[in-house]
């Protein structure tokens, strides 16, 4: 155990990686104690499925970006040799997305690994995390719809994970009380500890339960901050940024396009600033950050440097901006 600004948290060395083995053990123990369990078709089939699960699942989420992005990600995901779940929630492009998914399911040699999770309801940025609670693999890789990842993404992240438990992504952000000490860490060659990563998150699937230990302030943004915040607070798990190594697989290179929907606007920065304060409302105080000389009211037009200075004025607190 060690002390952080929000209270006591377990050290990472005390973490025990979780997997399907505990659920299989539960079913096997039941079978040994109760003959009915050992002969129940559903329990027997389910235990066999758990034993034969691959090691990771990729979860994609597509909402407004071009279908070409989904096309590239689907093929890269299948090249990783793991199941690919695609979340489509309240999307105006749902018909295009579904058509592409059905085509891949029918025509791709590994199309059976693709699963569609569809809803007319827009579940916001956290919907994919809710869906991801249902995966049965040890690892999960949740990816934004404008991110390029290679055919070896899962393999590379697992290698990093073997050396150091943690949440992994490509680009991260670190806190600091000055412009020189706060900023983005963009694809370092070796893992660098950051306060959170954006665009994609590789982690133990069981750790997602920490994400839901506290309510999220909004469904519009901030899932990246909330994931690292709750993982550090409740599990002692740190977050690391590291770039992918290039590979020569043909599915590792594909274009992605953007839209006007982005978090890199003054309004979104202001909202994310407020989320920082909400994260610590039950722990370390950040009430003085608002008096550091920078306004962070919704819609503020002040620059990003001012934003960082306000939110990261206290070195004892982690940064989620």
ABEGO torsion letter per residue (X at the ends): XBBBAAEBBBBAAABBBBBAAAAAAAAAAAAAABAAAAABAAAAAAAAAAAABBABBBBBBBAABBAAAAAAAAAAAAAAGBBBBBBBBGBAAAAAAAAAAAAAAAABAAAAABBBBBBABBAEAAAAAAAAAABABABBBBBBAABBBBAAAAAAAAAAAAABBEBBBABBBBBEABAAABEBBBGBABBBBBABBBGBBBBBAAAAAAAAABBBABAABGAAAAAAAAAAAAAGBBBBBBBBBBBABAAABBBBBBBABBABBAAAAAAAAAAAAAAAAABBBAAAAAAAGBBABBGBABBAAAAAAAAAABAABBBBX
